[in-house]
Amino acid sequence: MDDIAARVKAVVGRVLKIDPKTLKDGDHFVQDLGAESIQSIELVAEFEDEFDIEMDEDDALGVQRVGEAVEFIRKILED
């Protein structure tokens, strides 16, 4: 697992109170991990802090799965 994926999973684990080692790329934030809308917003804020980036909130909230979050953040970091 690369550094970005590990950091994304660490943030998700911290916000949703889940062991990051159990997270899979295909896990859906709401359906599989039980994230509520306020937690989705908190995830966006935590990702911004963790990676020192700014994300378009609407685009970021459209990300539904752990693996999609990794790729979304990777793209922002590469730009």
Order of alpha helices (4+ residues) and beta strands (2+ residues): alpha-alpha-alpha-alpha
